[in-house]
């Protein structure tokens, strides 16, 4: 059993097969993207307001939000990018949307 763990590239412990957080979260991806279709601009704007409030609730430093609402065949499309100061905040934001 110990040999299998030693061959793994992640830093694991034999007791619980846990991985060091730095192996998964290295602060290289601090952004989260979100996109969806809506029937009209008002519905898309309301969703953007909700997403912005959620981002503000997890940020430690101001989250940079780039969003666009553009017409498409089904109505409008909301495309938003949220850039947080650390990867943990981006992950918390994404998990909160599920």
N, C-alpha and C positions, 0 to 999 in steps of 0.2 A: 504494500500500500504506500509506503514512504517513497519508493522508487518512482511511482506514477506521479506523485506530487512534485518531486524534484525535476522531472522532465517538463513540467508545465512552465511556460514563459511568464505567467503571472505569479505574483508573490502570494502564495496560499499558505494557510496553516493546516497542519494535519488534523487538528481537533475538529474543525467545522467546515473545511473546504471554503473558507472565506477568502476574498480577494482584497488586497489593499485598495482603498478608495482611489488613490493616485493612479492606479492601473486603468481605471475606468474613466475617471474625471480628471483630466489634466489641464482644464481651463482653455482648451484649444477651440471649443465650440460654444460660444456664449450667445448664440442667436437662435431664434425660433421663428419659423415661417408659418403663416396661416393663410388659407385661401378657400373661398366658397362662392357659390352662385346665389343670388337673391332676385326676387321678383322686381324690386324697385330700389332706388337709391336710399330711401328712408329706412328700409329694413337693413341695408348694408351699413348705413351710418349708425344705426342703433347697435348693431353687433360690434362695430368698431369701438363704440363707446364702452361696451361691456368688456371687450378684450383689453382696452386701455386701462380700465379700472382694475382688472385682474393683474395686469403687468405692474401697475403702480403699487399694488398690495404686496408684491414680493420683492420689489427692487430695494437695494440698499443705497445705490446711487442712481441718478436718473436713467431710466431705460430710454434708448433712442428708438423711436417708432417711425418707420417709413411705411405709409399706407397709400393705396390708390383704389378708387372705385371707378371702374371702367365699364362702359356698355358692352354687352355681348349678345349672342343669339337668344339666350334664355332670360335676359333682363339686364342685370349688372353683375360684375364680379368684383369681390373685395379681395385684394391681395395685400398682406401686411407682413412686415419683417420687424421683429422685436430684438434689439441688441442689448443684452444685459451686461453688467460689469463682471459677472462671473458665471461659470457654467452651472453651478448649483441653482442659481436663480432661474436660468433658462429651463432647467429640468423641472423645477417646482412649478413653473408657469405651464409647461407642457402637460405635466401630470394633472394639473388642476383643470385642464380642458377635457379630460377623458371622462 
